[in-house]
Amino acid sequence: MPIPEPRKGEKESEYISRCMHVVGKEEKRDRALAICYRKYRERKNK
């Protein structure tokens, strides 16, 4: 499952919504949210 990368300047809520459209199709909601939040925070901390 390809997890989308956060775009430059993209707000957290925008990214989570976009990510959930992709990841939410293959994972349960709680797990998909955790994956998306982790990906966003990893990118933000780089």
Secondary structure as UniProt FT lines:
FT   TURN            8..9
FT   HELIX           12..23
FT   TURN            24..26
FT   HELIX           29..44
//
